[in-house]
Amino acid sequence: MIPPQHLRVMLDASPTASLLVQSDGSVIHANRPAKYMWNDDRLFQSGSFISNHLRFSVDNGGHSNGCSWESIIDNDLLVNDMCSLCGVGIRGNSDYFPVRISLARMDFCEILQSDDVAADMNSSADHYLYCLYIQHTTQELSRSISDDNENKRCSATNSSDINGNSFNEACEVIFGEICHQMKLDDHDIILGILDAAFHALFVINEQCIIQMVNAKSTEVFGWSREELLGQNINIIMNQDTATCHDKYVNDYLRTHVKKMIGTQREVTARRKDGSTFPAALGLAEPKGQSGLICGFIRDLTEEKAAQEVIFGEQKLTSGILDASFDGLFLITDHGIIKRVNRSSCELFGWTEDEFVGHNIKMIMPSEHADKHDEYLSQYLSSGVKKMIGKKRELQAVRKDGSTFPCILALKEVVTNGSTQFVGFVRDITAEKNALNAVKAEQNLLSKILDASFDSLLVINEKGILQMVNEAATKTFGWTKTEFIGRNINIIMPPMHAAKHDSYLQKYIATGFKKMIGKQREVEAQRKDGSTFPCTLGLAEVIHNGSRLFVGFIKDVTVQKALLISNAERKASDSLLYNILPIHIANRLKQDPSHIADHYDNTTILFADIVGFTDRTSKMTPHDGKYAAACILSIDINANSLFASLSVVTMLNDLFSRFDYLVGLYDLNKVKTIGDCYMVSSIPSSDIEYDGCARVCRFSLDLMKAVKEFNDSGPQQGPITLRVGISLGAVVAGVVGTKRYLFDVWGDAVNVAARMEQHGVPGQIQVTQDVVLNAGSDFSFESRGVIQVKGKGPMEGFILKSAKPIRHTRSVHDPYARSRVGDTTPFIRSRSDYL
């Protein structure tokens, strides 16, 4: 079925997507916005069904329930033939989008009565046509569409307008002629005149008895002339009218007040078979002929059908227009408003009566209203279309004087040689506010991104840059204009740039993530060709159905330099802590000037390998398992001897064991001189410091270490250690600028050296001060008075043993020390370290 042309023209002028659908769901018309919304000019061609393009749902207590087209038109969802729905649109590429739908139902059963249309409609399940106005919900305006159908204008024929005066004049002329012939008393002539009439004619007397009828009466009502004559006229009336008719006639004959005589009205007439039909009744009384009344009856069935078609089309048009979300105006070629829809009244605040008959410029601001008529006349005279068939944004004025932004679409409609204009007005206040909100949000987002210290770059699936922030322009040297639209590989060194697109396409094809959602360090390239290290983090986002990839890039040049600097600093600190006591090293870092302090209570230890000089003088350059081509020069007891690498390896093995014990007891290794090993307690002014006891235990463990070394079967043979310990005041300080050495000087140092020189091989000889300060955990044996060079006679003591240790310090770790001078022992047995 093809809808009326004027409906199709109006729908095509509407900026809102509109469809006309039959009851079986077939789409018979779609306007241009609908085809644009579905992105397909071929959409809704013949044979297309609404279910292929829309999914419907209705609100059920706050929940949306899906429903089919059949359930919508079969259920009681329509109020006054209208309802509002929500749903989802389906494009050909299976792209879904939310929509809002306004639906109006029109009854065509008695409207379109042509043979082709009737046959088409009779083949359908029912006789309804449905108009759907559809809006994408993201573009929806914030106003509601009322479902009531009150105050609708429709064109219906009044009883006084049925062929008007022509029918009355015909009654008077024919009835006058009848009366004239009755005077002649020529029955055949009278009947000839009556039978020539095109409408049914009855003549009744004062008792309402039929005196004469024409041939058309018998044709219309089904009785023969003989059956009608002599009957009361109410035989052709329906029951309601028949019971009152005689009273009407008697009242007139009595009062001669004409209520119906000389007028016409619409009545319901009854045929012989009992069927009824609408009819126009005209009554006349001839002048000078009282007692007779002539009535002409015209069958209005065909006219009523034609009127119903017109009324149905008007009703259909009204329903379609009132279902529109947008305001609609129909104006003449002089700008006078002929019609508006309900949305126009809601949008502007005027009623339909206040609109109709006024110039359309009433809804325009003054600067446009003054020139509107001129624009219209120029178009009609020149035919140059400046706005006709186009859309533009402008300001409109409401009844209260407030203005709002709107989109105006104009269409010229020519019907029966008359030019009219249809205008659709859409309030875009909500859209403007939403757009401004989006712009503000985008502006805020841009400022937030530009405030980032890290570079941000956004690319599409083809690697083309879509967005960059300010930090990216500063980091790489390109402007935003230079960035946008170019491939991301411009920031990559050539070796990576050539392969980037293939990496991206491989990910899109397989979905296998190698870098997405991760961070890694890469090399980037600036506009000037220089490169720099950076950290790259990638993320994938979906925006408006498209894949985007966001990359954050952080220049780590400074961080890399800091890491190298920190590593170097740690290595330097570690070396410094291995050379100097922690508190001395920390002081040296803070103040590199000379350090020299006096300490009253410091324990000094010397250890020497017995007979080392004689042993090394007999060794060949390639003796032992540590043969090597390198020969070192070692000064021992002022004798210059050449020894092979095996000598150095032996000392390194032995002294490494001693170094371990130094760390275990938190002592200070002063230095080694040839085979002589010098150790001191940490110089401290703390009277609670147990440095003497630590050195004593250290010396006992030295002897054990030598025994373990001998038990390992060294090729040089077993060695014997001689140890001397003294206690007293010393001066300690840092010497040297290239190679630091924390050295100690004083009488205690000399005495400790003499204790070792005058000691017994394999024994530990100490002074009396050591015995007095070591504590009760140690066992000493007096050796008696010995002659000490430079000191004279002194009593010497041999350290024999010590009670089992309960607490020891961990091996020296300068980075684990929490404070300078911390000497608190850790609760850990010595066996944990050996």
C-alpha positions in Angstrom: 0.0 0.0 0.0 1.3 3.5 -0.9 0.5 6.2 1.7 -1.0 9.6 0.5 1.5 11.8 -1.2 1.1 14.7 1.2 1.9 12.5 4.2 5.1 11.3 2.5 6.1 14.9 1.8 5.5 15.9 5.4 7.4 12.9 6.7 10.3 13.6 4.4 10.5 17.2 5.6 10.7 16.1 9.2 14.2 16.1 10.8 13.1 13.1 13.0 13.3 9.6 11.7 9.8 8.4 10.8 8.4 5.1 9.5 5.0 4.0 8.3 4.3 0.3 9.1 1.4 -2.0 8.4 -0.1 -4.4 10.9 1.9 -7.3 9.6 5.1 -5.4 10.3 6.0 -4.5 6.7 7.5 -1.0 6.3 5.8 1.0 3.5 7.7 4.3 3.9 10.8 5.6 5.6 11.9 9.3 5.5 15.5 10.5 4.9 16.4 10.9 8.6 15.4 7.2 9.1 17.7 6.1 6.3 20.4 8.3 7.7 20.0 6.9 11.2 20.3 3.4 9.8 23.2 4.5 7.5 21.6 2.8 4.5 19.8 4.6 1.6 18.4 1.2 0.5 16.9 0.6 3.9 13.1 -0.2 4.2 12.6 -1.1 0.6 9.7 -3.2 -0.5 9.5 -6.4 1.6 11.4 -5.0 4.6 10.0 -5.8 8.0 10.3 -3.7 11.1 11.6 -6.6 13.2 14.7 -6.6 11.1 15.6 -3.1 12.2 14.1 -2.5 15.7 13.8 -4.4 19.0 11.1 -3.1 21.3 10.8 -3.0 25.0 8.2 -1.6 27.4 8.7 -0.3 30.9 7.3 -2.6 33.6 7.7 -1.2 37.1 11.1 0.3 36.5 12.3 -2.7 34.4 12.4 -3.0 30.6 10.9 -6.1 29.1 11.5 -7.1 25.5 8.4 -7.5 23.3 7.7 -8.3 19.6 5.9 -6.1 17.1 2.9 -8.5 17.3 2.6 -8.2 21.1 2.7 -4.4 20.8 -0.2 -4.1 18.4 -2.2 -6.9 20.1 -1.8 -5.8 23.7 -3.6 -2.9 25.5 -0.5 -0.6 25.2 -2.2 2.0 23.1 -4.0 4.9 24.8 -6.1 7.0 22.4 -4.3 5.1 19.6 -0.9 6.3 20.8 2.0 5.0 23.0 5.7 5.5 23.8 8.2 2.8 23.7 12.0 2.3 24.1 14.1 -0.1 22.1 17.3 -0.8 20.2 18.0 0.0 16.6 19.9 -2.6 14.5 22.1 -1.5 11.6 23.1 -3.8 8.8 26.6 -4.4 10.3 25.0 -5.6 13.6 25.7 -2.3 15.3 23.2 -1.6 18.1 22.0 1.7 19.3 19.3 2.8 21.9 16.2 4.6 20.6 13.0 6.1 21.9 9.8 5.5 19.9 6.5 7.3 19.7 3.8 5.2 18.0 0.4 6.3 16.6 -2.3 3.9 15.2 -4.7 4.9 12.4 -7.8 2.9 11.3 -8.0 2.6 7.5 -11.0 0.3 7.5 -13.5 2.9 6.4 -11.0 5.5 5.1 -9.5 4.2 1.9 -12.2 2.6 -0.2 -10.6 2.3 -3.7 -10.8 -1.2 -5.1 -7.0 -1.7 -5.1 -6.5 -0.3 -1.6 -9.5 -2.2 -0.3 -8.2 -5.5 -1.7 -4.8 -4.7 -0.2 -6.3 -3.9 3.2 -8.6 -6.9 3.2 -5.6 -9.2 2.7 -4.1 -7.9 6.0 -4.9 -9.3 9.4 -6.6 -6.0 10.3 -7.0 -2.5 8.9 -4.5 -0.3 10.8 -1.6 1.7 9.8 1.1 2.7 12.3 3.4 5.7 12.3 6.7 5.5 14.3 8.8 8.5 15.2 12.3 7.4 16.4 15.0 9.3 18.2 18.5 8.2 19.2 18.4 8.5 23.0 21.8 10.2 23.2 20.3 13.0 21.1 16.9 13.0 22.9 15.5 16.3 24.0 14.3 16.7 27.6 10.6 17.2 27.0 7.8 14.6 27.3 5.1 13.8 24.7 1.6 13.5 26.2 -0.4 10.6 25.1 -3.9 12.2 25.4 -5.6 13.1 22.2 -7.7 16.1 23.5 -8.1 19.4 21.6 -7.3 17.7 18.3 -8.6 19.6 15.3 -10.4 17.5 12.7 -12.6 18.5 9.8 -16.1 17.1 10.0 -19.1 18.2 7.9 -21.8 19.9 9.9 -25.5 19.0 9.3 -26.1 22.4 7.9 -23.4 22.1 5.2 -24.6 19.1 3.2 -24.9 20.7 -0.2 -26.2 23.7 1.6 -28.5 26.1 -0.3 -28.6 24.1 -3.5 -30.6 21.3 -1.8 -33.0 23.7 -0.2 -33.5 25.5 -3.5 -34.2 22.2 -5.3 -36.8 21.3 -2.7 -38.6 24.7 -3.2 -38.6 24.5 -7.0 -39.7 21.0 -7.3 -42.3 21.2 -4.6 -43.7 24.4 -6.2 -44.0 22.7 -9.5 -45.8 19.8 -7.8 -48.3 22.0 -6.2 -48.9 23.8 -9.5 -49.5 20.4 -11.2 -51.8 19.4 -8.4 -54.0 22.3 -9.3 -54.2 21.0 -12.8 -55.2 17.7 -11.2 -53.1 15.8 -13.7 -51.8 12.8 -11.9 -49.6 11.6 -14.7 -47.8 14.9 -15.1 -47.2 15.1 -11.3 -45.7 11.7 -11.3 -43.6 12.5 -14.3 -42.2 15.5 -12.5 -41.6 13.6 -9.3 -40.0 10.6 -11.0 -37.6 13.0 -12.8 -36.1 14.1 -9.5 -32.6 12.7 -8.6 -33.5 12.2 -4.9 -36.3 10.4 -3.0 -39.4 12.6 -2.6 -42.4 12.2 -0.3 -45.6 14.2 0.0 -47.5 13.8 3.3 -50.7 15.4 4.6 -51.5 16.8 8.0 -51.9 13.3 9.5 -48.4 12.4 8.2 -49.9 9.9 5.7 -47.9 9.5 2.5 -49.8 11.0 -0.4 -47.3 10.7 -3.1 -43.8 9.2 -3.7 -41.4 9.2 -6.7 -39.6 6.3 -8.3 -36.3 7.2 -6.5 -38.0 6.6 -3.2 -38.9 3.1 -4.1 -35.3 2.5 -5.3 -33.8 3.9 -2.1 -36.1 2.3 0.5 -37.1 -0.9 -1.2 -40.9 -0.6 -0.9 -43.1 -0.3 -4.0 -45.1 2.8 -4.6 -48.3 1.0 -3.6 -46.7 -0.2 -0.3 -45.7 3.3 0.6 -48.9 5.2 -0.3 -51.3 5.5 2.6 -48.6 4.6 5.2 -47.4 6.9 7.9 -44.2 8.6 7.0 -42.5 7.1 10.1 -42.3 3.8 8.2 -39.0 5.1 6.7 -37.6 6.3 10.1 -35.7 4.5 12.8 -37.5 3.8 16.0 -36.3 6.8 18.0 -37.3 9.3 15.3 -40.6 7.6 14.4 -42.0 7.9 17.9 -41.6 11.6 17.9 -42.3 12.5 14.3 -46.2 12.9 14.4 -45.8 15.2 17.4 -43.4 17.4 15.5 -45.8 17.8 12.6 -48.8 18.5 14.8 -46.9 21.1 16.8 -46.1 22.9 13.5 -49.6 22.7 12.2 -50.9 24.1 15.5 -48.4 26.8 16.0 -47.0 27.4 12.5 -43.6 27.9 14.1 -41.1 26.5 11.6 -38.4 24.5 13.4 -37.7 22.1 10.5 -39.7 23.5 7.6 -37.3 25.2 5.2 -34.3 23.7 6.7 -32.4 20.5 6.3 -30.8 18.1 8.8 -29.0 14.8 8.9 -31.1 11.8 9.9 -31.0 8.1 10.0 -33.4 6.5 7.5 -34.7 2.9 7.4 -35.2 0.6 4.4 -37.8 -2.1 4.0 -35.2 -4.8 4.9 -34.6 -3.0 8.2 -31.2 -1.7 7.3 -30.5 2.0 8.0 -28.4 4.6 6.3 -27.4 8.3 6.8 -29.6 10.7 4.9 -30.1 14.5 4.4 -33.7 15.5 4.9 -35.1 18.8 3.5 -38.7 19.9 4.2 -40.7 22.5 2.4 -44.3 23.8 2.5 -45.7 25.5 -0.6 -47.2 28.9 -0.3 -50.9 28.8 -0.3 -51.0 25.0 0.1 -51.6 24.3 3.7 -51.8 20.8 4.9 -49.2 19.3 2.6 -45.5 18.9 3.3 -42.9 17.8 0.8 -39.8 16.1 1.9 -36.7 15.3 -0.2 -34.3 12.6 1.1 -30.7 12.3 -0.2 -28.7 9.1 0.6 -25.5 10.3 2.3 -23.8 6.9 2.3 -21.3 7.6 -0.4 -20.7 11.2 0.8 -20.2 9.9 4.3 -17.7 7.4 3.0 -15.8 10.1 1.2 -16.0 12.3 4.3 -14.6 9.4 6.4 -11.7 9.1 3.9 -11.0 12.8 4.3 -11.5 12.6 8.0 -9.3 9.5 8.3 -6.5 11.2 6.3 -6.8 14.2 8.5 -6.8 12.0 11.6 -3.8 10.1 10.3 -2.0 13.3 9.5 -2.9 14.7 13.0 -1.8 11.5 14.7 1.5 11.4 12.8 2.2 15.1 13.4 1.2 15.0 17.1 3.4 11.9 17.6 6.4 13.9 16.4 9.0 14.9 19.0 9.5 18.2 17.1 7.4 21.2 16.7 5.6 21.4 13.3 4.2 24.5 11.6 2.2 24.6 8.3 2.1 28.1 6.9 0.8 29.8 3.8 2.8 31.6 1.2 2.1 34.8 3.2 3.6 33.3 6.4 0.2 32.7 8.1 0.1 29.7 10.4 -2.5 27.2 9.3 -1.7 24.3 11.5 0.6 23.3 14.4 1.1 20.0 16.3 1.0 19.4 20.0 4.7 19.6 20.4 4.7 23.2 19.0 2.3 24.2 21.7 4.3 22.5 24.4 7.5 24.0 23.0 6.4 27.6 22.6 3.6 28.0 25.2 0.9 29.2 22.9 -2.3 27.1 22.3 -3.3 25.9 18.9 -6.0 28.6 18.7 -3.4 31.3 19.6 -1.1 30.0 16.8 -3.5 29.5 13.9 -4.2 32.7 11.8 -1.1 34.5 13.1 2.2 35.2 11.2 4.9 32.7 11.8 7.3 35.5 12.8 5.6 35.5 16.2 8.1 32.8 17.2 11.2 34.7 15.9 13.4 37.3 17.6 12.8 40.8 16.5 16.0 41.0 14.3 14.6 38.1 12.2 10.9 38.7 12.5 11.1 42.1 10.8 12.6 40.6 7.7 10.8 37.3 7.5 8.0 38.4 5.2 10.6 39.9 2.9 12.5 36.7 2.8 9.4 34.8 1.9 8.3 37.1 -0.9 11.8 37.1 -2.4 11.8 33.4 -2.6 8.3 33.2 -4.2 9.3 35.9 -6.8 12.8 34.6 -7.5 12.6 30.9 -6.8 16.1 31.0 -5.2 16.2 28.7 -2.2 18.2 30.0 0.7 16.6 28.0 3.4 14.0 25.8 1.7 15.1 22.2 1.8 17.8 23.0 4.3 18.4 23.1 8.0 20.0 25.8 10.1 20.4 26.7 13.7 18.8 29.8 15.1 17.1 31.3 18.1 13.3 31.0 18.7 11.0 33.0 21.1 8.5 31.5 23.5 5.2 33.1 24.6 6.9 34.3 27.8 9.6 36.0 25.8 12.4 33.6 26.6 14.6 32.4 23.8 16.1 29.0 23.1 18.4 27.5 20.4 16.7 25.3 17.8 17.2 23.6 14.5 14.7 24.7 11.7 14.0 22.5 8.7 11.8 23.9 5.9 10.1 22.1 3.1 7.9 23.5 0.3 4.6 21.6 -0.3 2.5 22.3 -3.4 -1.0 20.8 -3.4 -3.8 21.7 -5.9 -1.7 24.5 -7.2 -1.3 26.1 -3.8 2.1 26.6 -2.2 2.5 26.0 1.5 5.5 25.5 3.7 6.2 23.0 6.4 8.6 23.8 9.1 10.0 21.4 11.8 11.5 23.0 14.9 13.7 21.1 17.2 14.7 22.5 20.6 18.4 21.8 21.0 18.8 23.3 24.4 19.5 19.9 25.9 21.8 19.0 23.1 23.6 22.4 23.4 24.0 21.9 27.1 25.2 18.3 26.6 27.6 19.5 23.9 28.9 22.3 26.1 29.3 19.8 29.0 31.2 17.4 26.7 33.4 20.3 25.5 34.0 21.4 29.1 34.9 17.8 30.0 37.2 17.5 27.0 38.8 20.8 27.9 39.3 19.7 31.5 40.6 16.3 30.3 43.0 18.1 27.9 44.2 20.3 30.7 44.6 17.3 33.0 46.6 15.5 30.3 48.7 18.6 29.5 49.5 18.9 33.2 51.0 15.4 33.2 54.8 15.3 33.4 54.8 12.2 31.1 54.1 12.2 27.4 50.7 10.8 26.3 50.0 9.7 22.7 46.8 8.1 21.4 46.7 6.2 18.1 44.1 4.3 16.1 44.2 0.8 14.7 46.4 1.9 11.9 49.0 3.5 14.2 47.9 7.1 13.2 48.2 9.7 16.0 44.8 11.0 17.2 45.8 13.0 20.3 49.0 14.1 22.2 49.5 16.1 25.3 51.7 19.1 25.9 54.4 17.0 27.6 54.8 15.0 24.3 55.5 18.1 22.3 58.2 19.2 24.8 59.7 15.8 24.9 59.9 15.0 21.2 60.0 18.5 19.7 57.0 18.3 17.3 54.0 20.5 17.7 50.5 19.0 18.2 49.6 19.9 14.6 52.7 18.1 13.4 51.9 15.1 15.5 48.2 14.6 14.6 47.6 12.5 11.5 51.1 11.0 11.3 52.2 7.5 12.1 53.4 6.8 15.6 56.7 5.4 14.2 58.0 8.9 13.8 59.1 8.7 17.4 60.9 5.4 17.0 64.5 4.7 15.8 64.6 3.3 12.3 65.3 -0.3 13.4 61.9 -0.3 15.3 59.9 2.0 13.1 60.0 -0.3 10.1 58.4 -3.1 12.1 55.9 -1.2 14.2 52.9 -1.5 11.9 53.3 -5.2 11.5 53.4 -5.6 15.3 50.1 -3.7 15.6 48.4 -5.6 12.8 49.5 -8.9 14.3 48.0 -8.0 17.7 44.7 -6.9 16.1 44.6 -10.2 14.1 45.5 -12.5 17.0 44.6 -10.6 20.2 47.9 -11.9 21.7 49.2 -9.2 24.0 52.9 -8.7 24.1 53.1 -5.1 25.3 49.4 -4.1 25.9 48.9 -3.6 29.6 52.6 -3.7 30.3 55.6 -1.5 30.7 59.0 -1.8 29.3 62.1 0.3 28.7 62.6 1.3 25.0 64.6 3.9 23.0 62.7 6.8 21.6 63.7 9.4 18.9 63.1 13.2 19.0 62.4 15.4 16.0 66.1 16.4 15.8 67.1 12.7 15.5 68.5 12.3 19.0 67.5 9.3 21.0 66.8 8.8 24.7 65.8 5.9 27.0 62.2 5.9 28.1 59.6 3.8 29.9 56.6 2.9 27.7 53.2 1.8 29.1 50.4 0.8 26.7 46.7 0.4 27.2 43.8 -0.4 24.8 40.5 1.5 25.0 37.2 1.3 23.0 35.8 4.7 22.1 32.6 5.0 20.1 33.0 1.4 18.8 36.6 2.1 17.6 39.9 0.7 19.0 42.4 3.2 20.4 45.7 2.6 21.9 47.1 5.0 24.6 50.8 5.2 25.3 52.4 6.9 28.2 56.1 7.7 27.7 58.4 8.7 30.6 61.9 10.0 29.8 64.2 8.1 32.1 67.5 9.7 31.1 67.9 11.4 34.5 66.7 8.3 36.4 69.2 6.2 34.5 72.0 8.6 35.4 70.9 8.6 39.0 70.9 4.8 39.1 74.4 4.7 37.7 75.4 7.4 40.2 73.8 5.5 43.1 75.5 2.2 42.0 78.8 4.0 41.9 78.2 5.6 45.2 77.3 2.3 46.8 80.4 0.7 45.4 82.5 3.6 46.7 80.9 3.4 50.1 81.4 -0.3 50.2 85.1 0.1 49.5 85.4 2.9 52.0 83.7 0.8 54.7 86.0 -2.1 54.0 89.0 0.3 54.6 87.8 2.4 57.5 85.6 1.9 60.6 82.0 2.9 59.9 82.0 6.0 62.1 85.3 7.2 60.7 84.1 6.6 57.1 80.9 8.6 57.7 82.9 11.4 59.2 85.2 11.4 56.2 82.3 11.7 53.8 80.9 14.6 55.7 84.2 16.3 56.3 87.1 15.3 54.1 89.7 17.2 56.2 92.2 15.2 58.3 90.9 13.0 61.1 93.0 12.4 64.2 91.6 11.5 67.6 93.0 10.3 71.0 91.6 7.2 72.7 92.5 6.0 76.2 91.4 2.4 76.0 92.3 0.6 72.8 93.4 -3.0 72.4 96.1 -3.8 69.8 96.9 -7.2 68.3 99.9 -8.3 66.2 100.0 -11.7 64.6 103.0 -13.1 62.7 103.8 -16.3 60.8 106.9 -18.0 62.5 109.7 -18.6 60.0 107.9 -17.1 57.0 111.0 -15.4 55.6 113.1 -18.6 55.6 110.1 -20.5 54.0 109.6 -18.1 51.2 113.3 -17.8 50.3 113.4 -21.5 49.4 110.3 -21.4 47.2 110.8 -21.5 43.4 108.8 -19.3 41.0 106.6 -22.2 40.0 106.3 -24.0 43.3 102.9 -25.4 44.4 99.6 -25.8 42.6 99.2 -22.0 42.2 102.0 -21.7 39.4 101.8 -18.5 37.6 104.0 -16.3 35.5 103.5 -13.2 37.7 106.2 -12.6 40.5 105.4 -10.2 43.3 107.9 -8.3 45.4 107.2 -8.5 49.2 109.1 -6.7 51.9 109.5 -8.9 54.9 111.7 -7.8 57.9 113.5 -5.4 55.5 114.6 -8.3 53.3 113.6 -8.2 49.6 112.6 -11.6 48.5 111.1 -12.9 45.3 108.3 -15.4 45.7 105.9 -17.0 43.3 102.1 -16.4 43.1 101.7 -19.4 45.4 103.0 -17.3 48.3 100.4 -14.6 47.7 97.7 -17.2 47.3 98.7 -18.8 50.6 98.6 -15.4 52.4 95.3 -14.5 50.8 93.7 -17.8 51.9 95.0 -17.3 55.5 94.3 -13.6 55.8 90.7 -14.1 54.3 90.0 -16.4 57.3 91.4 -13.7 59.6 89.2 -11.0 57.8 86.1 -13.0 58.4 86.9 -13.2 62.1 87.5 -9.4 62.2 84.0 -8.9 60.9 82.5 -11.5 63.2 83.9 -9.7 66.3 83.4 -6.2 64.9 87.1 -5.2 65.1 89.2 -2.9 63.0 91.8 -4.4 60.7 94.5 -1.8 60.6 96.9 -3.3 58.0 99.1 -6.2 57.0 102.9 -5.9 56.7 104.1 -8.9 54.8 103.1 -11.8 57.0 102.3 -9.6 59.9 98.5 -9.0 60.6 97.6 -6.0 62.8 94.1 -5.6 64.4 92.7 -3.2 66.9 89.4 -2.8 68.8 87.2 -0.1 67.4 88.7 3.1 68.8 86.0 4.4 71.2 85.6 6.7 74.2 82.8 4.5 75.5 84.0 3.0 78.9 81.4 0.2 78.5 82.9 -1.0 75.2 84.2 -4.6 75.5 86.9 -4.2 72.9 89.5 -6.1 74.9 87.3 -9.2 75.3 86.5 -9.1 71.6 90.2 -9.0 70.7 91.0 -11.9 73.1 88.3 -14.1 71.6 89.5 -13.1 68.2 93.0 -14.2 69.0 91.8 -17.6 70.2 89.9 -18.1 66.9 93.0 -17.1 65.0 94.7 -20.1 66.4 91.8 -22.3 65.5 91.8 -20.9 61.9 95.5 -21.7 61.6 94.8 -25.2 62.8 92.0 -25.6 60.2 94.4 -24.2 57.5 97.1 -26.7 58.5 94.5 -29.6 58.5 93.7 -28.8 54.9 97.2 -30.0 53.9 98.8 -26.9 52.3 101.7 -27.8 49.9 103.9 -25.3 51.7 103.5 -27.3 54.9 102.0 -26.3 58.2 102.5 -22.9 59.6 102.7 -21.5 63.2 101.3 -18.2 64.4 102.7 -16.0 67.1 100.4 -13.4 68.6 100.9 -10.4 70.9 98.2 -8.2 72.5 98.5 -4.9 74.4 96.1 -2.3 75.7 96.5 1.4 76.3 96.1 4.9 74.9 96.6 5.5 71.2 96.2 8.2 68.6 94.1 7.1 65.6 93.5 8.9 62.3 93.2 8.8 58.6 96.3 9.2 56.5 96.7 9.5 52.8 94.6 11.2 50.1 94.7 8.6 47.3 94.5 5.5 49.4 93.0 6.0 52.8 94.5 4.2 55.8 93.1 4.3 59.3 96.2 3.9 61.4 97.0 3.9 65.1 100.1 5.2 66.9 101.2 5.1 70.5 103.0 3.1 73.2 100.3 0.4 73.2 101.1 -0.3 69.5 104.8 -0.7 70.3 104.2 -2.9 73.3 101.8 -5.2 71.3 104.5 -5.6 68.6 107.1 -6.5 71.4 104.6 -9.0 72.9 104.5 -10.7 69.5 108.2 -10.6 68.9 109.0 -12.0 72.4 106.2 -14.4 72.4 106.1 -18.2 72.1 105.2 -19.8 68.7 101.7 -21.1 68.7 100.8 -19.0 71.8 99.1 -15.7 72.6 101.1 -13.4 74.8 99.4 -10.4 76.5 100.2 -7.6 78.9 98.9 -7.3 82.5 96.5 -4.6 81.4 94.9 -7.0 79.0 94.4 -9.6 81.8 92.8 -6.9 84.0 90.4 -5.7 81.3 89.4 -8.9 79.5 87.1 -10.1 82.3 86.5 -13.3 84.1 85.5 -15.3 81.0 89.2 -15.8 80.1 92.0 -18.0 81.5 95.6 -16.6 81.6 98.9 -18.2 82.6 101.7 -16.0 83.8 104.9 -16.3 82.0 106.9 -14.3 84.4 109.0 -11.2 83.8 110.5 -10.8 80.3 112.8 -8.1 79.0 111.0 -5.9 76.5 113.0 -3.8 74.2 112.4 -0.1 74.9 110.3 -1.0 78.0 112.5 -3.1 80.2 111.2 -5.9 82.4 107.4 -6.6 82.0 105.4 -9.5 83.2 103.9 -11.5 80.3 100.8 -13.7 80.3 99.7 -16.5 78.0 96.0 -16.5 77.0 94.9 -20.1 77.3 91.2 -20.3 76.8 87.8 -18.6 77.2 84.4 -19.6 78.3 81.9 -20.5 75.6 80.5 -17.4 73.8 76.9 -16.5 74.2 76.6 -13.5 72.0 78.5 -12.5 68.9 78.3 -9.8 66.4 77.4 -10.5 62.8 80.0 -10.4 60.1 80.6 -6.7 59.4 78.1 -5.2 56.9 78.5 -1.5 56.6 75.1 -1.0 55.0 73.3 -2.9 57.8 74.6 -0.5 60.6 71.8 1.7 61.7 73.9 4.2 63.6 77.6 5.2 64.0 79.4 3.4 66.8 76.7 0.7 67.3 78.5 -2.2 69.0 75.5 -4.1 70.4 76.2 -7.8 69.8 73.7 -9.8 67.8 72.3 -13.0 69.4 73.9 -15.5 67.1 76.4 -18.3 67.8 79.7 -18.3 66.1 78.9 -21.7 64.6 76.3 -20.0 62.4 79.1 -18.4 60.4 81.7 -21.2 60.1 
